[in-house]
Amino acid sequence: MVPRDDELGVASTSLTPGLRAMADRVGATVPFVKGADLLAELAGVELNSKAVERTSEADGQALS
């Protein structure tokens, strides 16, 4: 682990905090496949639908 990872909020994840927030937003709004398509179209980020699903569901559970 890189010491600065914790400071940047990227420890134990391959997504930046900003990308996690985008994946959470699309995952909560549209079906996961459409969310992955939106991320690619609007942000130029290629995440598969399973990654959108896992991220948004894990973050949703953390908020509960």
C-alpha positions in Angstrom: 0.0 0.0 0.0 1.1 3.5 -0.7 0.9 5.8 2.4 -0.9 8.6 0.5 -3.7 6.2 -0.7 -5.6 6.7 2.6 -5.3 10.5 2.3 -6.6 10.4 -1.3 -9.4 8.0 -0.5 -8.2 5.3 -2.9 -6.9 2.7 -0.5 -8.3 -0.8 -1.2 -10.1 0.4 -4.4 -9.3 1.0 -8.0 -11.7 3.9 -8.3 -11.1 7.5 -7.3 -13.6 9.1 -4.9 -15.0 11.1 -7.9 -15.4 8.1 -10.0 -17.1 6.2 -7.2 -19.5 9.1 -6.7 -20.3 9.0 -10.5 -20.8 5.2 -10.4 -23.0 5.6 -7.3 -25.2 8.3 -8.9 -25.7 6.3 -12.2 -26.2 3.1 -10.3 -29.0 4.6 -8.2 -30.6 6.3 -11.2 -30.6 3.9 -14.1 -30.0 0.1 -14.7 -26.4 -0.8 -14.2 -25.8 -1.5 -17.9 -27.1 2.0 -18.8 -25.0 3.5 -16.1 -21.9 2.0 -17.5 -22.8 3.4 -20.9 -23.5 6.8 -19.4 -20.1 6.9 -17.7 -18.4 6.0 -21.0 -20.4 8.6 -23.0 -20.2 11.5 -20.5 -16.9 11.0 -18.7 -15.0 8.8 -21.1 -14.6 6.2 -18.4 -14.9 2.5 -19.2 -16.5 0.5 -16.3 -18.4 -2.6 -16.9 -21.9 -2.9 -15.5 -20.8 -5.3 -12.8 -18.3 -2.7 -11.5 -21.1 -0.1 -11.4 -23.3 -2.5 -9.6 -20.7 -3.6 -7.0 -19.6 0.0 -6.3 -23.1 1.5 -6.0 -24.4 -1.4 -3.9 -21.3 -1.4 -1.5 -21.5 2.4 -1.0 -25.3 2.1 -0.5 -24.8 -0.5 2.2 -22.1 1.6 3.9 -24.6 4.4 4.2 -27.3 2.2 5.8 
